[in-house]
């Protein structure tokens, strides 16, 4: 007799769910996980090697528990690029933005509490909510995947969530959320939870460096319940590093430390991240190249007759298809891996190198001719 997950005493809210993940297939062109396609420049690789070598001499000791130097440098980066002064007291770092989200939900969510996100959006928000015992609420989006302030505010007023997620640019659709919408939803969340200490509003800016607009970091001023989360996986081209961070009121930074595991960031992780921050200017030049390629993908896909969602990220959502997964397979058969996120009628492609994008466009045009025949 076979024995599986359903035979274990798994929590009810986890039953029937699937783990997060995208196919990892050996194909010529992989454009399905929103990675930066450019390898780290050799001077940065050398600097990482130097810093890791230095850190390796003390691996018999625990790392800096509070990552003081790393948080200091992250605050400098955010101050420089986000048009809002921040210090170490405003910044916290963890193993990827997913751990940042997990720590926020462990602190402000949990049993008897709820979180809301406006779907389709980043599926890990819901998954981590359920993993922390936080009731998940799926809020509405318009047909064009934008947020309707009145509808979203009404959902917040009805459900009175303890945590609100706003993803901008939104994954998987790519569109950004205007600052005035974030402000309106922040006020709605505080009003809905006025009988308590308010609600935490998390603005997930994983792709903000690719946006046409500015970061929402300036909105932190005077709003102690607002959090902006970031990652080094995308713009910094360091998906393998697993380093995420947040900016918030110092009280929020103090609060998440109540649930963080001791010495959660290894000395090697901290050393590598510090090296990357030394090469910010070089890495952000790759971002400009990817933004240009993203815009080219949008233009070429529209010219080919596809419906394309406006994108402020390093990926593009395109469709519409009666059977998206069948189209996904046809593109894969031509050696190009894109993402089927389960959004009805659409697929998503990450912006790659010019050569990778050419291969994708050639493949998708062939598929279009086949579908139209």
URZIKA-V383436 format. One record per run of one state. SS is the DSSP state (alpha for helix, beta for strand, coil for the rest). FROM is the first residue (numbers start at 0). TO is the last residue. If there is no record, write none. Layout:
BEGIN
ss: [SS;SS]
from: [FROM;FROM]
to: [TO;TO]
END
This chain:
BEGIN
ss: [coil;alpha;coil;alpha;coil;beta;coil;alpha;coil;alpha;coil;alpha;beta;coil;alpha;coil;beta;coil;alpha;coil;beta;coil;alpha;coil;beta;coil;alpha;coil;beta;coil;alpha;coil;alpha;coil;beta;coil;beta;coil;alpha;coil;alpha;coil;alpha;coil;beta;coil;beta;coil;alpha;coil;beta;coil;beta;coil;beta;coil;alpha;coil]
from: [0;4;7;11;14;28;30;41;56;67;82;87;90;94;95;108;113;118;122;131;134;139;148;159;162;167;178;192;199;204;207;210;216;220;225;231;243;248;249;256;266;278;279;303;306;308;314;319;323;333;335;337;338;339;345;350;353;372]
to: [3;6;10;13;27;29;40;55;66;81;86;89;93;94;107;112;117;121;130;133;138;147;158;161;166;177;191;198;203;206;209;215;219;224;230;242;247;248;255;265;277;278;302;305;307;313;318;322;332;334;336;337;338;344;349;352;371;372]
END
